[in-house]
Amino acid sequence: MNTRKIQTVKIPNKKASTRLFSALCVITALQLGGCANLGVQPWERDLLAKDEMALNADAVDIGLDEHIYFSKEGTSGGRSFAGGGCGCN
């Protein structure tokens, strides 16, 4: 007598594949809808123009950071001086 086991192949459930496809469509629609920003509205500009919203709020900190960077790199960066890389000018 032949005692071999018969292997069964699972056929994907049609409901599960439909749910997966629907979920992927919803996720894709949400991602594409999230990119539909029309820009800044006129009534929002006053909030975005405040000093707190600036990326570089403090001019002194910016100047110090630029001085340290250009002193280390030895580049002028559009200025009339250049450091030698040792931190002195």
Residue, then its C-alpha position, 0 to 999 in steps of 0.5 A: m500500500n502507498t502511504r505517501k502524504i498528500q500535500t495540499v496547496k492553499i488557495p488564497n482567500k478571495k475575501a482576504s485578497t479583496r481586503l488587502f487590495s482595498a486597504l492598499c487603495v485607501i493607503t495610497a489615496l491618503q498618501l496622495g491626498g496628503c501631498a495636495n497642499l496648496g501653499v500658504q493662505p493669506w490669513e496664515r502669513d501673519l503667523l508664519a512671519k513671526d520671529e518665533m517661526a524663523l529657522n535662524a532666530d538669533a543673529v548673534d548665534i548665526g554670526l558665532d556659528e559662521h565664525i567658528y565654521f569658517s575658522k575651522e575650514g579656512t574658507s572665506g565664505g564671501r567675506s574679506f578674511a579667511g582663517g588658517g584652520c587653526g582658529c586664528n585670523 
